[in-house]
């Protein structure tokens, strides 16, 4: 039986959380369609979307690819780390962005994914909000979340230093290749200035981010669901100078 052509729809917007999924799909060369969810209009709160993601957040994914038996199926997934793991388990048979299940490095990837979901993403997200969007300037909140974001960047810097000593190519967060752990963390580090921090202050982390940005699939993933022009606007969009 010929391989089934993937039938995937990604419901997303141009945010760090959305971009880590589109970058994963592009790196794995999985065909997919995009539904642009206009979060400014609260489309993610509409009933039809809540049936896909009851948490009312982007991204979300629906995979209607037939099973290996040829029978129709429909899988709906939300939460970025879960979607990245799903795509690797089902479509990354050559382990381009992953490692075999239950290997030591598989669980290391899992650790960094959970670390990003529970730490880097939420903390830098709060830095974004209080630095860029909050209707009232609260210096304590800005400093609190920027400081925590920098601490988490240092965790990544230290990990890359450890990987360098171990002889890891790159270095990368896990093993000797870029994985979904790198993409998940990069999706936030790539928005550093939007949170009022600078990745350039972290030598290894800055070089790591440059290496990822230089990969051909990354610009394609960043330009989903609209052109990624945020960096060119950073210096003019600061709400609190």
C-alpha positions in Angstrom: 0.0 0.0 0.0 1.4 3.4 -1.0 2.1 5.8 1.9 -0.8 8.0 2.8 -0.4 11.7 2.0 -0.7 13.7 5.3 -3.9 15.7 5.7 -3.1 18.2 8.4 -4.6 21.5 9.3 -2.7 23.9 11.6 -4.7 26.5 13.4 -2.3 29.2 14.3 -1.1 32.8 14.5 2.2 34.5 14.2 3.4 34.0 17.8 6.2 32.0 19.5 3.7 29.3 20.4 2.4 29.1 16.8 5.8 29.3 15.1 7.3 26.4 16.9 4.7 24.1 15.3 5.0 25.6 11.8 8.8 25.3 12.1 8.5 21.7 13.1 6.3 20.9 10.1 8.6 22.7 7.7 11.7 21.0 9.1 10.0 17.6 8.7 8.7 18.5 5.3 5.2 17.5 6.2 2.5 19.0 3.9 -0.1 21.0 5.9 -2.7 23.7 5.5 -2.9 26.8 7.6 -6.0 28.4 9.2 -5.0 31.8 10.4 -6.7 32.4 13.8 -7.1 36.1 14.4 -6.5 36.2 18.2 -7.0 40.0 18.3 -10.7 39.2 17.3 -10.9 36.4 19.8 -11.6 33.8 17.1 -9.8 31.3 19.4 -12.8 31.7 21.9 -15.4 30.8 19.3 -17.4 27.5 19.9 -16.0 25.8 16.8 -12.4 26.4 17.9 -13.1 25.3 21.5 -14.1 21.9 20.1 -10.5 21.6 18.9 -8.8 23.2 21.8 -11.0 23.6 24.9 -8.4 26.0 26.4 -9.1 28.6 23.7 -5.5 29.1 22.7 -3.4 28.7 19.6 -1.9 26.6 18.1 -4.1 23.6 17.6 -3.8 20.8 15.0 -6.3 18.4 13.3 -4.8 15.4 11.5 -7.2 13.6 9.2 -4.5 11.4 7.6 -5.8 7.9 7.1 -4.3 5.2 9.3 -1.9 2.5 8.1 -4.9 0.3 7.5 -6.4 2.9 5.1 -9.3 3.7 7.4 -10.4 7.3 8.0 -9.3 8.9 11.2 -9.3 12.3 12.8 -7.0 13.4 15.6 -7.3 16.7 17.3 -4.4 17.9 19.4 -3.7 21.0 21.4 -0.7 22.2 23.5 2.5 22.9 21.6 4.8 20.2 23.2 2.1 17.5 22.7 1.8 18.5 19.1 5.5 18.5 18.5 5.8 15.0 20.1 2.9 13.7 18.1 4.4 14.9 14.8 7.7 13.2 15.6 6.1 10.0 16.7 3.9 9.7 13.7 5.9 11.3 10.9 9.6 11.5 12.0 10.5 7.9 11.2 14.1 8.9 10.4 14.5 10.8 13.6 15.4 14.1 12.0 14.2 16.1 15.0 13.8 13.3 17.6 15.3 10.2 19.1 14.0 6.6 19.4 11.4 6.2 22.2 12.7 5.4 25.7 16.3 6.1 24.8 18.1 8.4 27.3 18.2 11.2 24.8 14.5 10.8 24.1 13.8 11.6 27.8 16.2 14.5 27.7 14.3 16.0 24.8 11.1 15.5 26.9 12.7 17.3 29.9 13.6 20.4 27.8 10.1 20.5 26.2 8.5 20.4 29.6 11.0 23.0 30.9 10.0 25.3 28.1 6.3 24.8 28.5 6.4 25.4 32.3 9.2 28.0 32.5 10.6 29.8 29.5 7.3 30.3 27.7 5.2 31.5 30.6 7.9 33.7 32.0 8.9 35.4 28.8 5.2 35.7 27.9 4.7 37.7 31.0 7.7 39.8 30.2 6.2 40.5 26.8 2.9 41.5 28.3 4.1 43.9 31.0 6.9 45.4 28.8 4.8 45.8 25.6 1.0 45.6 26.2 0.0 46.3 29.8 -2.2 49.5 30.0 -0.3 50.5 33.1 3.5 50.6 33.5 4.4 48.5 36.5 8.1 48.6 36.9 8.2 45.8 39.5 6.4 43.4 37.1 8.6 44.3 34.2 11.8 43.8 36.1 10.5 40.6 37.7 9.7 38.8 34.5 12.6 40.2 32.5 15.0 39.0 35.3 13.4 35.6 35.3 13.7 35.4 31.5 17.4 36.2 31.7 17.8 33.6 34.3 16.2 31.0 32.0 18.4 32.1 29.2 21.4 31.5 31.4 20.1 28.0 32.0 20.2 27.5 28.2 23.6 29.1 28.0 25.0 26.7 30.7 23.4 23.7 29.0 25.0 24.6 25.6 28.4 25.1 27.4 28.0 21.6 29.0 27.1 20.1 25.6 30.2 21.8 24.1 32.5 20.1 26.7 30.8 16.8 25.9 31.7 17.2 22.2 28.2 17.7 21.0 28.0 19.0 17.4 26.5 22.4 17.3 26.2 22.4 20.3 22.5 21.5 20.6 20.4 21.1 23.7 20.3 17.3 23.4 22.6 15.0 21.6 24.5 16.0 18.4 21.6 17.4 16.3 18.8 20.0 16.5 15.6 18.5 17.9 12.2 19.7 18.8 13.7 20.7 22.2 15.8 23.3 20.3 12.9 24.5 18.2 10.6 24.9 21.2 13.1 27.0 23.1 14.2 28.9 20.0 10.6 30.0 19.3 10.8 32.2 22.4 14.5 33.2 22.3 13.9 34.5 18.8 11.5 37.1 20.3 14.1 38.3 22.9 13.9 42.0 22.3 10.1 41.9 22.3 10.4 41.0 26.0 13.0 43.7 26.6 16.0 41.3 26.9 18.9 40.6 24.6 20.1 37.2 23.6 23.3 38.8 22.4 24.3 39.0 26.0 24.6 35.2 26.0 27.4 34.1 23.6 26.6 30.4 23.1 22.9 31.0 23.1 23.2 33.8 20.5 25.3 31.6 18.2 22.8 28.7 18.7 19.9 31.0 17.7 21.8 32.2 14.6 22.4 28.6 13.5 18.8 27.8 13.7 17.8 31.0 11.9 20.1 30.1 9.1 18.4 26.8 8.4 16.3 27.0 5.1 13.1 25.6 6.7 13.1 28.2 9.5 12.1 31.3 7.6 9.3 29.3 6.0 8.0 28.3 9.4 8.4 31.8 10.8 6.3 33.3 8.0 3.2 31.3 9.0 0.5 32.5 9.2 1.7 35.9 8.1 5.2 37.3 7.2 7.4 37.5 10.3 8.3 41.2 10.3 8.3 41.7 14.1 12.1 42.1 14.4 12.1 45.1 12.0 9.5 46.8 14.1 11.0 46.1 17.5 12.7 49.4 18.0 9.5 51.4 17.2 7.0 49.4 19.1 8.2 49.7 22.7 5.2 50.8 24.8 7.4 51.7 27.9 10.7 53.4 27.0 
